Amino acid sequence: MSEDPLREGIAKRMEKVRKDIPVEKKPNWRRRVIVLVMKLVLAGVMLFSILRYFW
């Protein structure tokens, strides 16, 4: 079984990214707020589409 070079490259890149991420050790509130806003937007779009479907 020969290792797929493309997959190996992707794995290395993923590992590098994973190592680079924890550098930003600020409080998580910003990311939490962004996730909350995204969820609210998604819920709003879903609600709007459902309402439009029934009207």
N, C-alpha and C positions, 0 to 999 in steps of 0.2 A: 504493500500500500504506500504509494508516494503521496507526500503532503502537497495539497493544492497551494501553489505560491500566492495566488490571489487571496485566498482565504487567510493565509498566513499574514499577508500584508495588512488585511483588514483587521485581523486580531491584534497585530502590533499597534496599529493606529488607534484602535479602541482602548488598548491598554494605556497608550500615551495620553489620550483624552481623559481617561479615568484618573490618571495621575495629575493632570493639569487642573481638574475641577476643584479639588479640595483646597487650592491656594486661597480662594475667596471664602474666608471663614467669618464673614460678617453675620449679624443676626438674620435669621431666616424669614423675618416678617415680610421683606420685599417680595421674595419668591412666593410666599404664602398669599400675599395680596394679589399678585399677578395671577396665580392659579385660581383664586376666588373670583376675580374679575372675568377670567376666561370661562369659568363654570357658569357665572351669571349670564354672560353673553350667549353661551351655548343654550342654556335653559330658556332665555328670552327668544332666541331664534326658533327653538323647538315649539315653544308656546305659541309664537306668532304663526308658524306654519300650520299648527293644529287648528288654531282659531280660523285661519284663512281657509283651511280645508272644509271646515264645518259651515262657513258662511256661504 
